[in-house]
Amino acid sequence: MRALLAFTGSRGDAQPGILLAHALRERGHEVTLALAPNLVPFAEAHGIAAVPYGYDSAALLLAQRTDTRFGSRDPRARLRAALDLQRRGVPEMVRDLRALVPGHDVVVAGMAGEEAAAATARAHGLPFAALHFFPIQPNTAVPVVPAPWARRLPAAVHRLGWTILTGLRAAALAPILPRAQAHTATVAIQAYDPDLFPGLRAQLPGPFTGFPTDRDGLLRPPADPDLDAWLSAGSAPVYVGFGSMDVGDPLAFAAMLREVCARRGRRLLLASGWSPLPPEIDEAVAVVAHVDHAAVLPRCVAAVHHGGAGTTAAALRAGVPQVICSVQADQPYWGAALRQLGLAATVRAKDLTSDRLTELLDRVADPDVVLRAAAYATDYTDDGVDRAADTVAALAAPIPAPRRLR
């Protein structure tokens, strides 16, 4: 099998694609891994060959944050900004995918850039698989609005809402996507635990593979002996990390975190990859660029983060209570889902204050929350990448010709 894997977005979006590429290559398949240009060095630093495609995803995130039209009082300006956001970078993706796809048997993509990859695959008559890190297909199990009051709405409202959102996205992209030339097999691989959304398993066709966990440590950062010594030298800290998300003034944010943890008598471990904060380690605070979630989170008393699917899964695997401070995309939905199950507390990052964070940390320090988080970790399955590889290989396998009857 020759597979084209096209993954863009943040590093958290690309990491499952890198892991899947490695798994398929280990099975003897030929794989072209295409990543946003700024993510190629990350893959190659871990020994995974990749080629660039599309637009720099960091630049796209920055453009989204700095587009003043989203704050305009003119609804037409906000609508134009939303339309531009949906289309931003897509023509570049299509251009590069058209050049890459010949010679492959199957195309695979993540949620970011899914439509461009699917349309290109269909235009070339190839089967297509998408890794969904969150349930975005129409269903009634996930409230279309991630707020407590939305659960009181009729179930049909949620299905209709997801259907409308899917249709609007398709309509926005239709003018700039290639047209299908043939009917092709497609599958949405549900790369998360459906039991976190009660009732979902019966509504989506699957397959459900579980989270794409890096169980072999392929993408782990180098060991940090200074951090390991710091963790061993004192009480369990509060972990804070926001990935690629912008949380405003990093100095003010770090000062607020220090204040909250000091009041609680807790140490602070801050992963500052999203900001220019310099590294430092003292008795009460450790600031590092990145951490190995698998090694560090089980040694923390709580995890405060943005609610990306990867970080959420890492905290679930570690059995640590979570405070999810969502910024965008699927993040508020993860916060709402885990809050409903008693595994986390949640707030929008822009509403976070020292008093609010103190309140939320109090909530997740409740013994019931701590026990539920620990219990979930005991049943966590970490073979999601292998299961996804099984699906991709089966999708690309030729269908046997029917046997002739004699």
Secondary structure by P-SEA (a helix, b strand, c coil): cbbbbbbbcccccaaaaaaaaaaaaaabbbbbbbccccaaaaaaaacbbbbbccccaaaaaaaaaaccccccccaaaaaaaaaaaaacaaaaaaaaaaaccccccbbbbcccaaaaaaaaaaaabbbbbbbbccccccccccccccccccccccaaaaaaaaaaaaaaaaaaacccbbbbcbbbbbbbccccccccccccccccccccccccccccccccccccaaaaaaaaaccbbbbbbbcccccccaaaaaaaaaaaaaaacbbbbbbcccccccccccccbbbbccccccccccccccccccccaaaaaaaaaacccccccccccaaaaaaaaaaaaccbbbbbcccccaaaaaaaaaaaacaaaaaaaaaaaaacccaaaaaaaaaaaaaacccccccccc
